[in-house]
């Protein structure tokens, strides 16, 4: 699927707003929590004041929701974007969530870290 089609689907499902803050990422090390057993790709989206984690598929589509976090509840947010990839991490509900980002994920990182 084209990413533009996924963006339309996410907006229709109220999982993404007009700012289009989203990124496909790879789970680095999630221990415990609702997504503790997840290994592999995830789609992280922001709609309003909520961050959603979805299982990402190879065709750019997404599957079940792995987590829903209010932005006000996120702590210790760290992000780094670069030409050769980056990282994003946060703490919520007593757990730490870490992700490896693709190259040029600047828009996503800047939303949280500027």
C-alpha positions, 0 to 999 in steps of 0.5 A, a space after each residue: 500500500 502507498 503511504 498516502 493511502 495509509 495516512 488517509 485511513 489513519 485520519 478516517 479512523 481518528 488515529 492521525 490528525 492534520 499535523 501528520 505526525 507519524 513514523 514507522 519504527 523498529 522496537 529496540 527493547 520493550 520489557 513488559 507493558 502491553 507491547 512487551 512481547 512485540 518484536 519488529 516494526 511498529 507504526 507510531 502516530 499522534 492524534 491530538 493529545 494521544 500517541 498510538 502504537 500499532 503493529 506495522 506490516 511490510 506493505 506499510 499497512 498496520 494491524 492491531 493497536 499495541 498501546 495508547 498513551 496520552 502525551 501528558 503522561 509521557 515522561 523522559 522523552 528522548 529523540 534523535 534523528 539523522 541521515 543514517 537513522 535515529 532513536 526515540 524513547 519515552 516512559 509511560 505507565 512505569 515502562 520504558 519504550 525504545 524505538 529505532 527510527 528510519 533516516 530522516 525522521 526529523 518531523 517526528 522527533 522535532 514534534 516531541 523534542 523541540 
